[in-house]
Amino acid sequence: MARPIFTGAGVAIVTPFDESGVNFKKLEELIDFQIKNKIDSIIICGSTGEAATMSHEEHVSAIKCAVDTAAGRVPVIAGTGSNDTAYGIELSKEAEACGADAVLLVTPYYNKCTQEGLYRHYEATAASVNIPCVLYNVPSRTNVNITPELLYRLADIENIVAVKECNFGQVPEIYSLTGDRYALYSGEDGLVVPMLSLGAYGVISVVANLMPEYTSTMVHSFIDGDIEKAKKMQIDVVPLVKAMFCEVNPIPVKEACDIVGMNVGPCRLPLCEMSKKNREFVTEVLGKYDLSAVNEYFK
């Protein structure tokens, strides 16, 4: 039986940077904005949070900041995945010590491990902590896929409870092999409703950085039985989803946050500012959506 950490929309929150490092005051502000606008979970230090460019101290401090700011209002899921199993275990232990409700474990990247190596990686990481583990399958970024067969093998590990799945094509097979063993979350903003139709519990969203209540409402509308409303909301958000991924994530969403006055600062190298053409495109698309909640909170 699936044990969801949350139901609805979790935000893959951006990490605000300034000249001194992580802007923790701004991070607190962003988290509070999300919670006050009905987000269901905070996912800190993921791909969208640029964890790959953060020092160990910054990474742990950002997790602690998220836990302290959320203060139990919503679950905090901490990204602690690594291509080095030993380091991922260290980070996961520290996230647990900080009070994170769960850890998000991206597949090891660059190493291109086998499915057996991936099994051992997740087995060792899950054994190192007592909190729930969410597997993160994003082959487009890591070039490693968690197969449905591997999820079947991992089902015996009690604290591996959920999957953030970006490989939509294999979702039916996952359910065929594992039933309701895992809580699945869409890792694609453009495929939330299709994932929900197969049994997912929600989304871990980039778009929610800008529209948390919209994203949460879309998911809960589907869950509450208003399929037509959820379907319409999914279709209506397509232009914004396209804008948020017109360049590699999180470049567009951080630019968008700055355009609308959230002042989250730039990405860290090797990510850089987006092209002028794409920035104009993002600006144009943003003008088509109701961002009054952002305008009110960050005025």
N, C-alpha and C positions, 0 to 999 in steps of 0.2 A: 504493500500500500504506500503510495507516494506521501512524502512528508514535506510539503512546500514550506520554504522559509518565508515566502510572502506570496500573496495572490494579487495580481494587478500589474502595475508598472513600477519597475525599479529604474532609477536613473544611473547611467554610466557617467558619473559626474566628471567634468573637466577639472584639472588642477590649475588654479590661478598662480602665475609666476610674476615676480617683479625682479628688480635688479639684485635683490638680496637673497632670492631663492623662492621657496613656496610662500605665497601671501596667505598666511593662516587666518588673518582677520577676514579677508575676502572669502576664503573657503568656508568659514563659519557662516558668513552671510549667504552664500550660495546654498548651503545645506538647509539653513533656516527657511529660505525662499521655497525650496523644494517641498519641505514638510508642510509649510503653511498652505501650499497649493496642491495638496492631496497626493503627493507621491507616496508609493507604498514601500519603497526600500531605497537605501543609498548604497551604490556600488562604488567604492573608493579605490583608487590606484589600479584601474584596469587599463586597457589599451587607450581608451578615450582620455584617461587621466595621465597619460604619458609616463607610466611607471617605469618604463625602460630607460628613461633619462634621469630618474631620481636617484640620489644617493641613498644608501641604506638608512641613514638617519632621517632624511626627508620622508622616505617611504613609511617608516614606522611612525613618525610624528604626524603624518597626514592621516594615517589610520586612527591614531589616538584622538586627533582633532575631530574626526568624523564621529567617533563613538561618543566623545564628550558632548559634542554639539547636538547630536541626535537625542541623547539622553533618554533612550528607551522609547522614543516616540515612534520610530520605525526601525526595522532591522538594518544593521550595517553589515555589508558583505565586503570583505577586504581582498583585493587582488594580491595573491602571493605566489603566483605561478612563476616558474623559472625554467630555463633549459639546463640548469644545474640542480639535480634533485636535492643535494645536501643543502644548497642555499635556499631552495624553496621550502624545505622543512624548517630551516631556521626562521625564515620570514613568517611561516604559518604559525609557529610557536609564539612568536612575538605578537602576531595579530590576535591570537587567543588571549595572551596576557593583557593586551590593550582592551579587551572586552568585546571584540568583534563577534557578531552572531554566527558568522560563517566565513569560509574562505573560498575565493574563486580561483580555480587552478587551470590556467591556460595550458594547452599541450606544449611540451618543450619545442622550441623553435631552433632552426638552423641544424641541430644535430641529426634530424630526420630519423628518429629511432623507429624500431620495429614495433609491431603491436605488442609483442612480449615485453619489450623494453618499456613501453607505455604502461602496460599493466603493472610492472614492478615499480615504476615511478609513482603511480597513483596509490598503489598498495602501501608503499613506504611513507608517502606523505600523509595519507589518511590515518595511518597507525601512529603518527607523531602528535596528533591533536585529538581533543575530545569533542570539538565543535563540528557541525556539519560541513561537508565539502561539496562545492558546486564545480563540476567539470565544465571547461570552456572549450568548445570545439569550433575553431575558426580556421579551416584549412587555407583560406585565401591569404591569410597573414603568416601562418606557421608552416605550411606545406605538409602538415601531419593531420590525418583524419582519425577520429575515434570511431571505429566501425561499430555497427549494431552488435556484432558478435563480441567485441570487446566489452561493450556495456553489459551484455549478458554475463560475461565472466566476472565483471566488477560488481555485479548485483549482490554478491555475498558479503561485500564490505559494508557494514551497517551504516557508517557515517558518511558514505558517498550517497547523497540523497537527491541530487538534482543535476541538470545539464543545461548550460546555456548553449543552444544549438544554432549554428549558422549554416549548416549543411541541410537545407530544407528537404532535399530530395530523398534523404534516408530516414526521415521522421516516421513514415508509416512502418518501415521495417523495424525501427527501434521499438515501437509499440507492439508490433507483432511478436518480437522476441522477448520483450521485458514486461509487457502488460503495463500495469500502473505502478511499477516499482520505483520509477523516477518521476520527479516533478520537472517537466521540460519548460524552458523559457525561450522564447524567440530571441535570437541575437540579431535579427534583421528588422528594422523599423518598417520596411515595406511589406513584410509578410506576417504581421502580428495576427490578424484575423484568420488567415489560413492555418497558422499554427494552433490557434485556439480551437479551430474546428476539428482538429485532430486530437485535442485533449490537453494542450499546453495550459499552464497556469498563469501565463503573462509574458512580459517582455522585459529585457534589460536594454534600455533605450538610450540612444544618442539624442534624438529629437526632444526627449523630455527635459533636456537642459533648458530649452526655450519654452516648452509647453507641457509642464508636468501634469496639470489638471486635465488637459485634453487627452493626453496619452492614457492616464489612469481611467478616465471616463470611458474611453473606447473599449478598454479591456473589461471593465466592470459591466458595461452595457451588454457585451456578449455573454458574460457569465450569468448575468441576471435575466437573460433570455431575449433581450432586444437586439436580435441579430441584424436587423435592417439598419438600426442606428449605428451599430459598430461597423457594419460594412460601408456605410456612407462615410463615416469618419476616416476609415482606412483609405478609401479612395480619395477623399478630399485632402489628405495630408501627403499624397504622392509627390506633388511639386516640391514640398519642403524636404521630403526625404531625398529626392534627387539632388536638391541644392546642397544638402548636408554631406553628400558623398560625391560631389563633383570633383573633388580632389581627395587625397587620402585623409581619412579620419585620424586625428581630430582637427585638422587645419580648418575646414569650413565651419564647424560648429564654434570653434573659438573665435573666428572672425565674426560670425553671426552674433555671438554674445557681446562682442565689443561694439558692433554696429548698433545694437539695441540698447547700449548703455550699461551693460553688466560689468564691463571693465575687468575682464579676467586675465588680460595680458597676452603676450605672444606664446607661440609654441617654442619648444627648445629644439635646437639643431640636433639631428639633421632635418627636422621638419622646419619649414620656413613659411613666411607669409604667402598667401595664395596670389595667383595672377590677377592683374587688374580686371581682365575680362570676367573671370569667375567671381571676383568680389562684387562687380556690378550685377552679375546674375543673382548672387545670393541676396544682395540688397533689394533687388526687384521682387524676388520671391517673398522675402520677409514682409514686404508691404501688403501682401495678399492675406495675411493672417492676423487674428486678434491677439496682440501681444500686450494687452492692457495690464495684465497681471505683472508682467516684467516692468512696464513703464511706471506702474504705481509703486512697486517695491523698490526699484533702483533709481527713483527720481532724485 
